Amino acid sequence: MALEYKTIQQKRKFYDSGDWKRLREKIKKRDNYECQECKRHGRVSIDMNEYSESAKRKKIKLVVHHIKELEHYPELALDEDNLETVCVNCHNKEHGRVFERNVNKWEDDERW
């Protein structure tokens, strides 16, 4: 039976697996704990081990990204050549989760 990572539960099970957690750390170390996308654009983004008091855990600065998406290429799930370290901002951009900052939410409101 072929591996599938289509549902949230299937993906969560994969990302919670020991194999993934060990490989994720290996990839971060390989990439020198630096965002590879930022490096391509001449910027530096590293993991600073900051702690979030509100979340009561370490702030996540870097993630390991599947270049070819897990859902569409399950056979590459643990392929080191398909993985790279990226910062959360670059990862969100890659997946279309970009939030505009400094947007005036009242811009189209009636003025009086």
C-alpha positions in Angstrom: 0.0 0.0 0.0 1.4 3.4 -1.0 1.9 6.1 1.7 -0.6 8.9 1.6 -0.5 12.2 3.3 -3.8 13.8 2.2 -5.7 14.2 5.5 -4.7 16.4 8.4 -4.5 13.2 10.6 -2.2 11.5 8.1 0.1 14.5 8.0 0.0 15.0 11.8 1.0 11.3 12.3 3.9 11.8 9.9 5.1 15.0 11.5 4.9 13.5 15.0 6.9 10.5 14.0 10.4 9.8 15.4 11.8 9.4 11.9 10.7 12.8 10.8 11.8 14.5 14.1 15.3 13.0 13.7 15.6 13.9 10.0 14.3 17.4 10.6 17.1 18.0 13.1 19.7 16.5 10.8 18.5 18.8 7.9 18.7 21.9 10.2 22.2 21.0 11.2 23.2 20.3 7.5 21.8 23.8 6.6 23.7 25.4 9.5 20.4 26.5 11.2 20.0 29.1 8.5 17.0 29.8 6.2 18.1 28.7 2.7 15.6 30.9 0.9 16.8 34.0 2.8 20.4 33.0 1.9 19.4 32.9 -1.8 18.4 36.5 -1.5 21.5 37.7 0.4 19.7 37.8 3.8 20.5 35.9 7.0 17.8 34.3 9.1 18.8 32.0 11.9 17.3 30.2 14.9 17.9 32.3 18.0 16.3 30.0 20.6 13.9 32.7 21.7 11.3 31.7 24.3 7.6 32.8 24.1 6.2 33.4 27.5 2.6 33.5 26.2 2.9 30.1 24.4 5.2 28.7 27.2 7.6 27.2 24.6 10.5 28.1 22.3 9.5 30.4 19.4 9.7 28.5 16.2 11.9 30.5 13.8 13.0 27.7 11.4 11.1 24.8 9.9 12.2 22.0 7.5 10.3 22.4 4.2 9.4 19.8 1.7 10.4 21.3 -1.7 8.1 18.9 -3.5 5.0 18.9 -1.2 4.4 15.9 1.0 0.8 15.6 -0.1 1.7 15.3 -3.8 5.0 13.4 -3.5 4.7 11.1 -0.5 7.6 9.0 -1.8 9.9 11.9 -1.1 8.7 12.4 2.5 12.1 11.5 4.0 14.3 12.3 1.0 17.0 14.6 2.2 17.4 16.1 -1.3 13.7 17.2 -1.0 14.2 19.0 2.3 15.5 22.4 3.2 15.6 24.7 6.3 13.5 27.9 5.9 12.3 30.5 8.3 8.7 30.7 9.2 8.2 33.9 7.0 9.6 32.2 3.9 7.6 29.0 4.6 4.4 31.0 4.9 5.1 32.8 1.6 5.8 29.5 -0.1 2.4 28.2 0.9 0.5 31.4 0.2 0.0 32.3 3.9 1.2 35.9 3.6 -0.4 38.4 5.9 -0.1 42.1 5.0 1.3 44.3 7.7 0.4 47.9 8.2 -2.9 47.6 6.4 -5.4 50.2 7.3 -8.5 48.2 8.1 -10.6 51.4 8.1 -9.5 52.6 4.7 -12.9 51.9 3.0 -15.0 53.0 5.9 -17.2 56.0 5.7 -15.6 59.1 7.1 -17.5 61.6 9.2 
